[in-house]
Amino acid sequence: MLAWDRGWRREARSAWLCGLALAGVLTAIDVGRGGLDWPRGCCWAVLGATLVLVLRPARITAGDGWLASRGLLRERRVRTDLLTRIRRADGMAPRLVLMDVTGGRVELDPQVLADNPLLWHHLDAGARLARERGVLVEGAGVLAALAERIDGEGARRLLSSAKNQPAGGTSQR
């Protein structure tokens, strides 16, 4: 069963809209001033395209025993059942770094896992297998903290949606 980041299209669309808006505004300003020519128009288009490339998120997908991150130029893939290290890189944007026995390495935003339960399930199931096999040497604590956070958020969402349901669990017409 294949799982993917359900919010990727929305974020990719936002990146495109930001890039187009920047290029459009800069071009409109030049047209308004009467200074738009071929080189300046190309410059604004390149600037807008660069913004799209910077803002476009990696597409995260997972299946039985693997997790992949497809960026702009290439896809990176790890075998989740052969993970050796799981690290959390904190900074401006927290990242989860996964490394496997074959040398594969994937970096992803932990929020993607929290927002996509199927992705989390594939990673968690694979990491459990890696732990049972004895190949996961670093990161069990990081994974446990992430599991607690994701499961806690899921439980809060479930309870809040149950609280908003009418009595009896069925909708009234």
trRosetta pair geometry for C-beta under 8 A, 3 or more apart (Angstrom, degrees):
i j d omega theta_ij theta_ji phi_ij phi_ji
1 63 7.0 171 80 -140 39 71
1 64 7.0 86 35 -43 65 94
1 118 7.7 -104 128 -162 115 122
2 61 6.5 -12 -172 -173 97 108
2 62 7.5 152 -158 82 52 43
2 63 5.2 -27 -101 -90 64 96
3 61 6.8 157 86 -160 51 58
3 62 4.8 -15 62 62 100 92
3 63 7.2 173 19 -78 73 44
3 116 6.7 135 164 161 113 117
3 118 3.5 -165 -124 125 136 115
3 119 5.0 -164 125 -67 126 58
3 121 7.4 137 -45 54 165 100
3 122 5.7 -161 33 -19 133 133
4 8 7.0 -67 157 9 101 135
4 59 7.1 -10 -160 177 108 94
4 60 6.9 149 -155 92 57 58
4 61 4.6 -19 -100 -105 84 81
4 62 7.6 177 -77 20 42 65
4 116 7.6 -103 110 -151 29 150
4 119 7.4 48 -145 -71 6 108
5 8 4.2 93 94 -40 109 106
5 57 7.9 -104 114 119 158 130
5 59 6.3 -153 37 -155 117 56
5 60 4.4 81 -38 53 118 92
5 61 7.5 -94 -4 -67 77 52
5 112 5.3 -43 -114 -157 120 111
5 115 7.6 50 -150 88 81 114
5 116 5.6 -107 -117 -45 52 154
5 119 6.7 24 -76 -54 65 150
6 115 7.1 -136 51 137 96 102
6 116 5.7 159 7 -99 93 103
7 10 5.3 -57 -165 43 65 115
7 11 5.8 59 141 -20 87 107
7 112 7.5 -139 48 -122 113 74
7 115 5.8 -15 -10 138 131 149
7 116 7.6 -127 5 -53 92 105
8 11 5.9 -64 -148 42 31 106
8 12 5.9 28 158 -19 70 110
8 57 6.1 -133 -133 83 76 118
8 59 5.1 67 -154 -117 154 78
8 60 7.3 -172 -70 28 127 72
9 12 5.7 -55 -141 39 29 109
9 13 6.1 32 157 -21 64 107
10 13 5.8 -55 -148 36 27 112
10 14 6.5 29 152 -20 62 105
11 14 5.5 -50 -148 34 34 114
11 15 6.6 38 151 -22 64 101
11 56 7.9 119 128 -148 90 42
11 57 4.7 14 120 5 138 129
12 15 5.6 -49 -152 31 35 114
12 16 6.6 34 150 -16 64 103
12 56 5.7 39 -125 -141 76 85
12 57 6.6 -103 -65 37 73 84
12 59 7.9 2 -58 -73 132 98
13 16 5.7 -54 -151 37 34 111
13 17 6.3 33 152 -19 67 106
14 17 5.6 -53 -144 37 32 111
14 18 6.3 34 156 -20 65 104
14 55 7.3 -110 107 150 85 129
15 18 5.9 -54 -149 35 29 110
15 19 6.4 26 155 -15 63 108
15 51 7.6 -177 -171 133 76 75
15 52 5.2 101 148 -145 95 61
15 55 3.7 176 -124 103 97 107
15 56 4.4 160 128 -76 169 60
15 57 7.4 -165 -38 -9 137 69
16 19 5.8 -59 -148 39 31 110
16 20 6.1 25 157 -14 67 110
16 52 5.7 41 -99 -125 49 116
16 56 7.9 55 -49 -87 71 99
17 20 5.8 -56 -142 42 29 108
17 21 6.0 32 157 -23 65 109
18 21 5.7 -54 -143 37 27 112
18 22 6.4 28 157 -19 63 105
18 51 5.9 -122 119 143 100 123
18 52 7.3 163 73 -84 86 61
18 55 5.8 41 61 21 140 172
19 22 5.9 -53 -148 34 29 109
19 23 6.4 22 157 -11 64 108
19 48 4.3 103 174 175 76 76
19 49 6.2 80 -173 -86 133 22
19 50 7.8 164 -128 57 111 41
19 51 4.3 173 -100 81 80 101
19 52 3.5 -24 -45 -52 158 91
19 55 7.2 -155 -45 35 98 125
20 23 5.9 -58 -145 43 31 107
20 24 5.8 32 156 -21 67 112
20 48 6.1 79 -86 -174 25 133
20 52 8.0 56 -31 -69 67 117
21 24 5.6 -57 -142 40 27 113
21 25 6.1 26 161 -19 65 107
21 48 8.0 161 53 -130 40 111
22 25 6.1 -55 -144 36 26 106
22 26 6.3 20 160 -12 63 110
22 44 7.9 -166 129 -170 77 84
22 47 6.5 -115 130 122 121 100
22 48 4.9 173 78 -103 97 80
22 51 5.5 80 28 12 153 163
23 26 6.1 -60 -146 41 27 107
23 27 6.1 26 157 -17 64 112
23 44 4.9 120 -145 149 71 90
23 45 5.5 62 -143 -102 133 41
23 47 6.5 157 -88 76 79 86
23 48 2.9 -37 -45 -46 112 147
23 49 7.7 51 -63 -26 137 63
24 27 5.8 -59 -144 40 27 109
24 28 6.1 28 157 -20 65 109
24 48 7.7 83 -12 -99 61 146
25 28 5.7 -54 -143 37 29 111
25 29 6.4 32 156 -22 63 103
26 29 5.8 -50 -149 32 31 112
26 30 6.6 28 153 -15 62 105
26 44 4.2 -173 99 -130 125 120
26 47 6.8 28 19 72 167 140
26 48 7.7 -149 30 -52 124 101
27 30 5.8 -58 -152 38 33 110
27 31 6.2 33 151 -20 67 105
27 36 6.5 57 -160 -116 69 133
27 41 6.3 55 -118 -124 105 76
27 44 5.1 164 -60 112 82 161
28 31 5.6 -51 -143 37 33 112
28 32 6.2 36 155 -21 65 107
29 32 5.7 -56 -149 37 29 114
29 33 6.4 21 155 -12 64 109
30 33 5.8 -60 -146 42 31 106
30 35 5.1 -97 -158 77 79 82
30 36 3.9 106 127 -74 111 85
30 40 5.7 166 -137 134 157 136
30 41 7.5 -151 87 -74 154 68
30 44 7.2 -127 -3 -43 139 145
31 34 7.5 34 -180 -75 31 31
31 36 4.9 -4 -74 -15 59 140
33 36 7.8 124 62 -29 85 74
35 40 6.9 34 131 22 86 174
36 40 5.9 -136 -140 84 51 124
36 41 5.8 65 -173 -63 97 97
37 40 5.3 84 51 18 70 104
37 41 6.9 -133 96 -8 29 96
38 41 5.8 -59 -144 37 26 112
38 42 6.4 24 160 -17 63 107
39 42 5.8 -56 -149 38 31 111
39 43 6.3 36 152 -24 65 105
40 43 5.4 -50 -148 32 35 117
40 44 6.5 34 154 -18 66 101
41 44 5.9 -53 -150 35 31 108
41 45 6.5 31 151 -18 64 106
42 45 5.6 -55 -147 37 33 113
42 46 6.2 33 154 -19 67 106
43 46 5.8 -55 -148 37 29 109
43 47 6.3 31 152 -20 64 107
44 47 5.5 -52 -146 36 33 114
44 48 6.4 34 154 -18 65 104
45 48 5.8 -54 -149 37 30 110
45 49 6.3 29 153 -17 65 107
46 49 5.7 -54 -144 39 32 111
46 50 6.2 37 153 -24 64 105
47 50 5.7 -51 -148 32 30 114
47 51 6.7 32 152 -19 61 102
48 51 5.7 -53 -154 32 33 112
48 52 6.7 36 149 -20 64 101
49 52 5.5 -49 -153 32 37 115
49 53 6.5 37 150 -19 66 104
50 53 5.6 -54 -150 36 34 112
50 54 6.4 31 153 -18 66 106
51 54 5.8 -55 -146 37 32 110
51 55 6.1 15 162 -6 68 114
52 55 6.3 -68 -141 46 25 98
52 56 5.8 36 162 -40 66 108
53 56 6.1 -41 -135 16 24 115
53 72 6.1 39 -150 -106 90 149
56 72 6.7 99 83 -80 129 97
57 109 7.9 -53 -149 2 121 130
58 69 4.6 20 153 -178 136 98
58 70 6.2 158 -170 71 79 40
58 71 4.7 -37 -109 -86 101 70
58 108 7.0 -116 78 -107 127 79
59 69 7.3 149 73 -159 44 48
59 70 4.4 -17 58 57 98 102
60 67 7.2 -7 -168 -177 92 94
60 68 7.2 161 -151 86 47 52
60 69 5.5 -15 -98 -102 72 73
60 70 8.0 -164 -70 19 26 72
60 108 5.5 65 -94 -126 134 137
60 112 5.3 89 26 158 154 149
60 116 7.7 171 91 45 121 156
60 119 6.2 46 127 -133 119 145
61 67 7.6 172 92 -156 44 51
61 68 5.1 -10 62 60 87 99
61 70 7.2 23 6 -8 107 109
62 66 6.6 -178 -149 98 61 57
62 67 4.4 -13 -104 -108 98 74
62 68 7.1 177 -81 19 48 68
62 80 7.5 36 -149 -32 112 141
62 118 7.4 177 66 130 115 82
62 119 5.1 127 12 -131 133 67
62 122 3.8 153 142 85 132 156
62 123 6.6 -81 -124 -46 155 76
63 66 5.4 10 56 56 86 95
63 122 6.7 101 63 -138 5 143
64 122 7.1 -119 -89 -134 31 100
65 79 5.9 -14 163 -156 86 81
65 80 5.9 -163 -163 47 31 87
65 81 4.7 -35 -133 -4 87 118
65 126 5.8 135 -122 -107 37 112
65 129 7.9 -41 -108 58 81 157
66 77 5.8 -1 -171 -174 115 106
66 78 6.8 163 -150 85 65 44
66 79 5.7 -41 -95 -109 75 50
66 80 6.1 -166 -91 -2 14 89
66 122 7.9 -33 68 168 39 124
66 126 7.6 149 -39 -98 19 153
67 77 7.2 164 84 -151 41 61
67 78 5.6 -9 57 58 88 91
67 80 5.4 77 -12 -57 102 111
67 98 6.7 30 71 77 132 163
67 106 6.0 -140 106 56 100 167
67 108 8.0 -85 153 -14 125 147
67 119 7.4 84 -128 -162 111 87
67 122 6.4 144 -79 116 95 118
67 123 5.8 30 -67 -86 146 89
67 126 7.3 -142 -24 33 104 158
68 75 5.5 5 -176 -179 118 108
68 76 6.7 161 -154 84 65 45
68 77 4.3 -20 -100 -99 91 85
68 78 7.8 178 -81 20 48 58
68 106 6.9 -146 -136 -103 25 139
69 75 7.0 162 82 -156 42 61
69 76 5.0 -8 58 59 93 96
69 77 7.8 -172 23 -75 60 45
69 106 4.7 141 -1 -151 117 102
69 107 6.8 -75 30 58 174 50
69 108 5.7 -156 -88 -72 130 100
70 74 7.7 -126 -144 128 61 29
70 75 4.4 -24 -102 -102 78 89
70 76 7.9 -175 -81 23 34 60
71 74 6.3 10 55 58 97 53
71 75 7.4 175 20 -91 66 37
71 76 7.2 34 -6 -2 106 99
76 104 6.7 142 178 -167 80 85
76 105 6.3 -49 -175 82 131 58
76 106 4.9 164 115 -95 111 73
76 107 7.9 29 80 16 153 67
77 104 5.5 -62 93 -149 55 138
77 106 6.9 24 -120 -63 13 119
78 82 7.9 -147 173 71 79 85
78 83 6.6 53 158 -93 126 83
78 98 4.9 -139 31 120 169 113
78 99 6.9 -140 -118 -134 133 15
78 100 4.3 154 -159 -22 91 120
78 104 4.1 172 -98 113 61 121
78 105 6.8 60 -72 -91 112 12
78 106 4.9 -111 -10 -1 113 112
79 82 4.0 26 96 34 120 107
79 83 7.3 -151 93 -50 63 58
79 100 4.7 120 46 -157 78 157
79 101 7.1 -40 58 34 122 90
79 102 6.4 81 5 9 118 120
79 104 6.6 116 0 37 71 143
79 126 7.3 -162 156 -165 54 131
80 83 5.8 -5 -154 -38 42 110
80 98 7.6 -28 -104 -176 73 144
80 100 7.7 -85 -71 -88 21 123
80 122 6.5 145 10 148 167 79
80 123 5.6 -141 -130 -128 138 47
80 125 7.3 65 121 79 134 69
80 126 2.3 54 121 121 109 161
80 127 6.1 -64 180 -43 93 62
80 129 7.6 84 118 48 80 113
80 130 7.0 -116 154 -29 51 122
81 126 4.6 -98 -55 -150 58 82
81 129 4.2 -27 -134 94 89 136
81 130 5.7 174 -173 -56 32 80
81 133 7.5 76 169 -2 80 142
82 100 4.7 67 98 -166 91 107
82 101 4.3 -78 166 11 115 111
82 102 6.7 62 108 -11 144 90
82 130 6.0 160 -106 -105 8 105
82 133 7.8 -43 -105 75 56 152
82 135 5.8 -36 -155 108 56 160
83 86 6.2 23 169 -51 134 96
83 98 6.0 -65 -126 -166 116 96
83 99 7.0 102 -155 77 71 43
83 100 5.3 -65 -98 -97 42 75
83 126 6.6 98 -16 131 113 102
83 127 5.6 -21 37 -108 146 72
83 130 4.3 -44 45 -92 82 175
83 135 7.0 135 74 106 43 103
83 136 5.3 27 94 -96 91 96
83 139 7.5 -81 147 68 122 141
84 99 5.6 -51 59 104 93 91
84 100 6.1 123 0 -146 86 23
84 101 5.7 121 -44 -70 114 60
84 130 7.6 -126 -64 -174 35 130
84 135 5.6 -75 -92 158 71 87
84 136 6.4 -166 -132 -111 23 39
84 137 5.7 -1 -173 20 76 96
84 138 7.2 30 143 32 66 86
85 97 7.4 -13 118 111 102 94
85 98 7.5 162 90 -154 63 35
85 99 4.3 12 53 49 99 111
85 136 7.8 158 -67 -150 24 63
85 137 6.8 -30 -75 63 73 83
85 138 4.5 4 -121 68 82 107
85 139 5.5 121 -170 -23 46 126
86 96 6.9 -11 -169 -175 89 95
86 97 7.3 156 -157 81 41 57
86 98 5.7 -2 -108 -106 76 69
86 99 7.8 -157 -69 26 39 70
86 127 6.9 11 -47 -122 146 129
86 136 7.3 0 -6 -153 103 108
86 138 6.9 -170 37 108 55 68
86 139 2.8 136 54 174 82 152
86 140 7.8 114 46 -51 119 29
86 142 5.1 -158 115 77 102 127
86 143 5.5 58 88 -52 159 99
87 96 7.5 158 83 -160 46 48
87 97 4.4 -11 61 58 96 107
87 99 8.0 26 3 -1 101 106
87 138 7.2 6 -67 128 85 114
87 139 6.1 -94 -56 -92 45 111
87 142 6.6 -175 -129 -56 21 170
88 94 6.6 -10 -175 -170 94 105
88 95 7.4 156 -160 83 48 48
88 96 6.0 -24 -105 -105 66 65
88 97 7.6 -167 -80 17 17 81
88 110 7.4 5 -125 -52 102 136
88 142 5.0 -176 -24 -140 105 123
88 146 7.9 178 -80 -58 123 112
89 94 7.0 157 85 -158 56 53
89 95 4.4 -9 60 62 105 99
89 96 7.7 -166 21 -79 78 16
89 97 5.7 61 -18 -23 112 115
89 107 7.5 -24 29 -137 133 115
90 94 5.3 -17 -115 -109 59 88
91 94 6.9 155 38 -84 59 43
91 95 7.5 -2 32 4 106 97
93 109 6.7 -58 168 -105 105 104
94 109 7.0 93 84 -143 72 68
94 110 6.0 -33 114 15 115 112
95 107 4.9 -2 -178 -172 127 104
95 108 6.8 136 -156 68 76 22
95 109 6.6 -58 -108 -88 58 47
95 110 7.7 157 -153 -23 16 82
96 107 7.1 155 75 -154 46 53
96 108 5.5 -25 57 67 95 76
96 109 7.4 74 10 175 90 6
96 110 4.8 105 -35 -71 118 85
96 113 7.4 7 16 -10 157 134
96 142 7.6 149 -134 157 94 125
96 146 7.2 49 -104 -95 138 150
97 105 6.9 -10 -171 -167 90 96
97 106 7.6 165 -152 85 46 45
97 107 5.2 -16 -100 -100 72 82
98 105 7.0 161 84 -151 55 47
98 106 4.8 -7 56 58 105 91
98 107 7.7 -175 20 -78 71 34
98 108 7.6 2 1 15 110 101
98 123 7.7 -111 -92 -140 150 113
99 103 7.8 -31 -166 -153 92 25
99 104 7.0 163 -150 87 49 55
99 105 5.0 -6 -101 -102 80 82
100 103 7.3 -36 76 29 74 19
100 104 4.6 8 39 54 111 100
100 105 7.8 -151 16 -68 72 44
101 135 5.9 -46 -63 -169 117 139
108 112 5.5 -80 168 43 113 138
108 113 7.4 102 115 -35 126 97
109 112 4.9 103 74 -15 87 99
110 113 5.6 -49 -164 32 52 112
110 114 6.6 50 142 -18 74 103
110 146 6.0 -125 -149 -127 124 115
110 149 7.9 35 153 86 128 144
111 114 5.2 -53 -147 39 43 114
111 115 6.0 36 155 -16 72 108
112 115 6.0 -61 -145 42 27 106
112 116 6.1 -13 165 16 65 117
112 119 6.6 -49 137 98 90 161
113 116 6.5 -77 -132 57 24 84
113 119 5.5 -125 -116 105 61 110
113 120 4.4 103 -176 -83 89 89
113 123 6.5 -48 -122 28 126 148
113 146 6.9 19 94 175 146 122
113 150 6.2 -65 125 -93 97 140
114 120 7.2 77 -77 -68 27 135
114 149 6.8 -58 -95 123 121 101
114 150 4.9 -143 -107 -110 72 85
114 153 5.6 34 -164 57 111 157
116 119 4.0 45 106 13 118 115
116 120 6.6 157 93 -14 65 86
117 120 5.4 -56 -147 40 37 114
117 121 6.1 43 154 -27 69 103
117 150 7.9 144 -108 172 69 116
117 154 6.7 84 -94 -103 118 131
118 121 5.4 -47 -145 31 34 115
118 122 6.6 35 156 -18 64 101
119 122 6.0 -56 -154 34 32 109
119 123 6.5 25 153 -12 66 108
120 123 5.9 -60 -148 41 32 108
120 124 5.9 28 158 -18 69 112
120 150 5.5 168 -137 180 154 159
121 124 5.9 -57 -140 40 26 109
121 125 6.1 25 162 -18 64 109
122 125 6.1 -55 -142 37 25 108
122 126 6.3 21 160 -14 61 111
123 126 6.0 -63 -149 41 27 108
123 127 6.1 24 157 -18 66 111
124 127 5.8 -56 -142 38 28 110
124 128 6.4 33 156 -23 63 104
124 143 7.5 141 -115 -173 71 110
124 147 6.5 99 -113 -99 123 110
125 128 5.8 -52 -152 31 30 113
125 129 6.8 30 151 -17 62 104
126 129 5.6 -55 -154 35 35 112
126 130 6.4 35 150 -19 68 105
127 130 5.4 -50 -146 37 36 114
127 131 6.3 39 153 -22 66 103
127 136 6.3 74 -162 -91 74 152
127 143 5.5 -175 159 -134 157 153
128 131 5.6 -53 -148 35 31 112
128 132 6.4 32 152 -19 65 105
129 132 5.7 -54 -147 36 32 111
129 133 6.3 25 155 -13 65 109
130 133 5.8 -59 -146 42 30 108
130 135 5.0 -83 -164 68 83 98
130 136 4.1 92 125 -43 106 106
131 134 7.6 41 178 -72 31 27
131 136 4.6 -41 -79 43 62 134
131 140 6.4 92 -110 -103 124 111
133 136 7.9 96 61 -3 84 82
136 139 6.5 -93 -175 60 101 97
136 140 6.4 108 132 -66 120 89
139 142 4.6 -49 -156 39 72 118
139 143 5.8 73 144 -23 86 99
140 143 5.7 -56 -149 39 31 112
140 144 6.3 34 152 -22 65 106
141 144 5.6 -52 -144 35 32 112
141 145 6.4 31 157 -17 65 104
142 145 6.0 -56 -150 37 29 109
142 146 6.3 27 152 -17 63 109
143 146 5.6 -55 -145 39 31 111
143 147 6.2 35 154 -23 65 105
144 147 5.6 -51 -145 35 30 113
144 148 6.5 33 154 -20 63 104
145 148 5.7 -51 -149 34 32 112
145 149 6.5 30 153 -17 64 106
146 149 5.7 -55 -149 37 33 111
146 150 6.1 25 157 -14 68 109
147 150 6.0 -57 -140 42 28 105
147 151 5.8 23 163 -13 66 113
148 151 6.1 -57 -138 43 23 106
148 152 6.0 26 159 -22 61 112
149 152 5.8 -60 -147 36 24 112
149 153 6.4 21 157 -16 63 106
150 153 5.9 -54 -147 36 30 108
150 154 6.3 30 154 -18 64 108
151 154 5.6 -54 -146 38 32 114
151 155 6.3 33 155 -20 65 105
152 155 5.8 -53 -146 35 30 110
152 156 6.4 30 154 -18 64 105
153 156 5.7 -54 -149 36 32 111
153 157 6.4 32 153 -18 66 105
154 157 5.8 -54 -148 36 31 110
154 158 6.2 31 154 -19 65 107
155 158 5.6 -54 -146 37 31 113
155 159 6.2 28 157 -16 66 107
156 159 5.9 -56 -144 40 29 107
156 160 6.1 25 159 -16 65 109
157 160 6.0 -58 -143 40 27 106
157 161 6.3 23 159 -15 64 108
158 161 6.1 -59 -148 39 26 105
158 162 6.3 25 154 -18 64 109
159 162 5.6 -55 -144 38 32 111
159 163 6.2 35 155 -24 65 105
160 163 5.6 -49 -145 32 33 114
160 164 6.6 27 155 -15 63 107
161 164 5.8 -59 -149 39 34 108
161 165 6.8 47 149 -36 64 98
162 165 5.6 -43 -154 14 37 118
165 169 5.7 16 152 -119 141 49
166 169 7.7 -144 76 -47 65 9
166 170 7.1 -53 74 75 107 45
166 171 6.5 110 24 -121 124 39
166 172 5.5 -73 114 -18 178 104
